[in-house]
Amino acid sequence: MSYNIFNGDCLKVLPTLDDESVDLTLTSPPYCIGKAYDVHTTIEGFLEINEPIIKEVYKKTKAGGSICWQVGHHVNKGEIIPLDFIVYEAFKRLCPDAKLRNRIVWHFEHGANCRNRFSGRHETILWFTKGDNYYFDLDSVRVKQKYPGKKYYQGNKKGEYSCNPLGKNPGDLWVIPNVKANHVEKTGHPCQFPIALAQRLVKSLSPNGGIVLDPFMGAGTTGAAAIMEGREFLGMELSESYFKIAKKRLVSAQNGTLQYREIDRPVFDPKKAGAVGRNPVIDEV
Ligand SMILES: C[S@@+](CC[C@H](N)C(=O)[O-])C[C@H]1O[C@@H](n2cnc3c(N)ncnc32)[C@H](O)[C@@H]1O
């Protein structure tokens, strides 16, 4: 599938797109916590960046289209502020017919070990639709049932499936490893989200051949997932070096050589695989 990407401020490019032309926006803005690409370090700065972009993205979204804003926490001197709270309020204030359909919790199991609070190991994705008559293909992202093929054994439904044979709804808690040092998808970008996360949203929230947008493209993860799933992609990235990374990944996605971690690949089990670092509790039993 084709893509169109721009190296520059998304606010300069978004107004040039046709209104009501985008099926799905999936993006993760800077959290304003002092990362290499952050220009602000306050919540006010976060809103200053996000508000005009939310307004533009909403304008460009088709009626029935979706917008997913993926965020974590803003941290200020050890105090955390959940950004989805701020984003939700901004959407409801700025976008007249935006309806929140899910607050998806992305749990990544590993990460920094905090000493003075519980380690933060989840972020969220706010999925908004433009209006009530929206595109949602649940069947494309169903997951394995606990007892696949289970049937009623008595009553008037005897012999029929007692669960959906296509699989179950994946729910709104997604356990997917984040992209850290040894991850097969790791690039020079400090904060990529995994392709598997983007793939599930692209498949379920945009039609085949539809247009997927990411105004904060980073290393191009949304774009890679969009191309792999047969959608058109539009992306913008301010930094030249991240833009180059994204461009390379999109070419690999297009020619089928991009390495990625499938969503249903089991997480590494050190006990089964022969541990490098030994777990004292597991090793004793
Ligand atoms: C959290 S990262 C996105 C990472 C991305 N989801 C991925 O998987 O690689 C946010 C990105 O937005 C870019 N950015 C910040 N302000 C921007 C703007 N006004 N226009 C375009 N890109 C911007 C930053 O350079 C950074 O790469």
The ligand as an SDF file (V2000), in Angstrom:
LIG
                    3D

 27 29  0  0  0  0  0  0  0  0999 V2000
    5.9050    9.6290   21.4400 C   0  0  0  0  0  0  0  0  0  0  0  0
    6.7180    9.9230   19.9550 S   0  0  0  0  0  0  0  0  0  0  0  0
    5.8230    8.9180   18.8150 C   0  0  0  0  0  0  0  0  0  0  0  0
    6.3820    7.5480   18.6780 C   0  0  0  0  0  0  0  0  0  0  0  0
    5.6260    6.6710   17.6960 C   0  0  0  0  0  0  0  0  0  0  0  0
    4.3160    6.3390   18.1550 N   0  0  0  0  0  0  0  0  0  0  0  0
    6.4020    5.3930   17.3750 C   0  0  0  0  0  0  0  0  0  0  0  0
    5.8910    4.2830   17.6330 O   0  0  0  0  0  0  0  0  0  0  0  0
    7.5360    5.5150   16.9170 O   0  0  0  0  0  0  0  0  0  0  0  0
    6.2030   11.5360   19.5050 C   0  0  0  0  0  0  0  0  0  0  0  0
    6.8860   12.0710   18.2510 C   0  0  0  0  0  0  0  0  0  0  0  0
    6.2520   13.2960   17.8580 O   0  0  0  0  0  0  0  0  0  0  0  0
    7.2430   14.1200   17.2270 C   0  0  0  0  0  0  0  0  0  0  0  0
    6.6840   15.5070   17.2230 N   0  0  0  0  0  0  0  0  0  0  0  0
    6.5860   16.3780   18.2470 C   0  0  0  0  0  0  0  0  0  0  0  0
    5.9540   17.5150   17.8610 N   0  0  0  0  0  0  0  0  0  0  0  0
    5.6210   17.3400   16.5580 C   0  0  0  0  0  0  0  0  0  0  0  0
    4.9500   18.1510   15.5990 C   0  0  0  0  0  0  0  0  0  0  0  0
    4.4800   19.3560   15.9080 N   0  0  0  0  0  0  0  0  0  0  0  0
    4.7710   17.6500   14.3590 N   0  0  0  0  0  0  0  0  0  0  0  0
    5.2460   16.4150   14.0210 C   0  0  0  0  0  0  0  0  0  0  0  0
    5.9050   15.6130   14.8960 N   0  0  0  0  0  0  0  0  0  0  0  0
    6.0890   16.0610   16.1400 C   0  0  0  0  0  0  0  0  0  0  0  0
    8.4720   13.8940   18.0900 C   0  0  0  0  0  0  0  0  0  0  0  0
    9.6530   14.2310   17.4120 O   0  0  0  0  0  0  0  0  0  0  0  0
    8.3690   12.4050   18.4190 C   0  0  0  0  0  0  0  0  0  0  0  0
    9.1010   11.6070   17.5230 O   0  0  0  0  0  0  0  0  0  0  0  0
  1  2  1  0
  2  3  1  0
  2 10  1  0
  3  4  1  0
  4  5  1  0
  5  6  1  0
  5  7  1  0
  7  8  2  0
  7  9  1  0
 10 11  1  0
 11 12  1  0
 11 26  1  0
 12 13  1  0
 13 14  1  0
 13 24  1  0
 14 15  1  0
 14 23  1  0
 15 16  2  0
 16 17  1  0
 17 18  1  0
 17 23  2  0
 18 19  1  0
 18 20  2  0
 20 21  1  0
 21 22  2  0
 22 23  1  0
 24 25  1  0
 24 26  1  0
 26 27  1  0
M  CHG  2   2   1   9  -1
M  END
$$$$
